[in-house]
Amino acid sequence: MKHLFLSVITLAMSGMLTASAQNYKFDFSSGKKVKEGYIKINADNMFNQQTGYGYDLLPAPDGKNTRPFYFSVTVPDGNYHVIALVGSAKTAAATTVRGESRRLFFENIKTKKGEYKSCSFVINKRNPQISEKEKVRIKKRELSKLNWDDKLTIEINGDAPQLAELIIERTDNIPTLFLCGNSTVVDQDNEPWASWGQMITRFFNDSVCIANYAESGESANTFIGAGRLKKALSQMKKGDYLFVEFGHNDQKQTGPGKGAYYSFAYSIKQYIDEARAKGAHPVLVTPTRRRHWSPDNKTILDTHENYPAAIREIAARENVPLIDLQEITKVLYEAMGEKESRKAFVHYPAGTYPGQTQALEDNTHFNTFGAYEIAKCVIEEIKKAVPELTCYLRPYPAFNPAHPDNPAEFHWNPSPFTEIEKPDGN
């Protein structure tokens, strides 16, 4: 993956960008005529720093719609309204649209030959720079990922992916929901790993933006120490939201002053105070349950000690909305049962993925189906705890975690990159 996406453009290049370079219109169609204001894209338009746009991974040759492709544009940090016109004059298509590190926006959009459908959404792009003197201390593993560079990357996937046009325009006047958290929230780049933060984007319309700043292995205090919160705050404006989910990794910190009601509570209070200082709205989230069953396999046990209780107490004391994933995921997993719940986590026999010589049996990190189900749980909790955000939800049937979806009916087109190493954290 690294050789395909060595894409960190220098900050000097960013400084050269003008306001006009924040808006693009691209024509991917097979027709020879190009509409006024559009840039024609051909198979030889690989990304380069001079043009600032192009393919990172090409579509199938000769117009065959058989594999996913990636297209990137160099843009400054911020929110971008994207319209992907999917379909083809020559063939029927089934297209899924994702962005940056596998953030899902539209899935399985079917079009007949000669039919086109517009997929409109808003996506956040960022690089590590906070100010002239400060940068986010990103991890080595993040250097090859798509979230921390100067490019906005769009992934066109699906059973038969077809893209006719792509319009990208800077937008500054919509609310942004910033996500802070760990590996259960982060945009996981590679199959089979996934998190709810990269799935929840599918359920929101183009009048709001989800900016997922979460990272694997982070605790509430290390997230702050790495400059990740400061980076989010540098982009935050009045009326935005800051969702905060920690606890998985925090409980492993030991020593004087550590603990749910000590260093952890102090860190969580910082998120609240910093968000409010920006005129934004903090929202606290209890950690998702691990798949840890009682000896009789009837009950999902609480493995997070007193961290969920501490979060609930802080939320009540500070009058902050609470999304209680600790409780709703317990309902979800118990409804699935011991055996079926494995299908929501990364449980795969040896040989399922390239280079996988041993079985993957992870009871913390989700696969794509599990992440999708958790995202639905978050949506249901948002409806109760932050009802003013429901106006930004796309029409979708209400979800009852006591009646989970059938994993056999979940359709996901894998991205072309896999990773058998577990994400940081547990």
HELIX and SHEET records of a PDB file:
HELIX    1   1 LEU A   11  MET A   16  1                                   6    
HELIX    2   2 ALA A   19  GLN A   22  5                                   4    
HELIX    3   3 PRO A   61  GLY A   63  5                                   3    
HELIX    4   4 LYS A  140  GLU A  142  5                                   3    
HELIX    5   5 TRP A  196  MET A  199  1                                   4    
HELIX    6   6 ILE A  200  PHE A  203  5                                   4    
HELIX    7   7 ALA A  220  GLY A  225  1                                   6    
HELIX    8   8 ARG A  228  GLN A  235  1                                   8    
HELIX    9   9 ASP A  250  LYS A  252  5                                   3    
HELIX   10  10 SER A  263  ALA A  277  1                                  15    
HELIX   11  11 TYR A  307  GLU A  318  1                                  12    
HELIX   12  12 LEU A  325  MET A  336  1                                  12    
HELIX   13  13 GLU A  340  ALA A  344  5                                   5    
HELIX   14  14 THR A  368  ALA A  385  1                                  18    
HELIX   15  15 PRO A  387  TYR A  392  5                                   6    
HELIX   16  16 PRO A  407  GLU A  409  5                                   3    
SHEET    1   A 5 ILE A  39  LYS A  40  0                                        
SHEET    2   A 5 TYR A  24  ASP A  27  1                                        
SHEET    3   A 5 LEU A 163  THR A 171 -1                                        
SHEET    4   A 5 GLY A  78  GLY A  87 -1                                        
SHEET    5   A 5 TYR A 116  LYS A 125 -1                                        
SHEET    1   B 5 TYR A  53  LEU A  57  0                                        
SHEET    2   B 5 PHE A  69  THR A  74 -1                                        
SHEET    3   B 5 LYS A 151  ALA A 160 -1                                        
SHEET    4   B 5 ALA A  93  GLY A  99 -1                                        
SHEET    5   B 5 ARG A 103  THR A 111 -1                                        
SHEET    1   C 5 CYS A 209  ASN A 212  0                                        
SHEET    2   C 5 THR A 176  CYS A 180  1                                        
SHEET    3   C 5 TYR A 241  GLU A 245  1                                        
SHEET    4   C 5 HIS A 281  THR A 286  1                                        
SHEET    5   C 5 LEU A 322  ASP A 324  1                                        
SHEET    1   D 2 PHE A 345  TYR A 348  0                                        
SHEET    2   D 2 LEU A 360  PHE A 366 -1                                        
END                                                                             
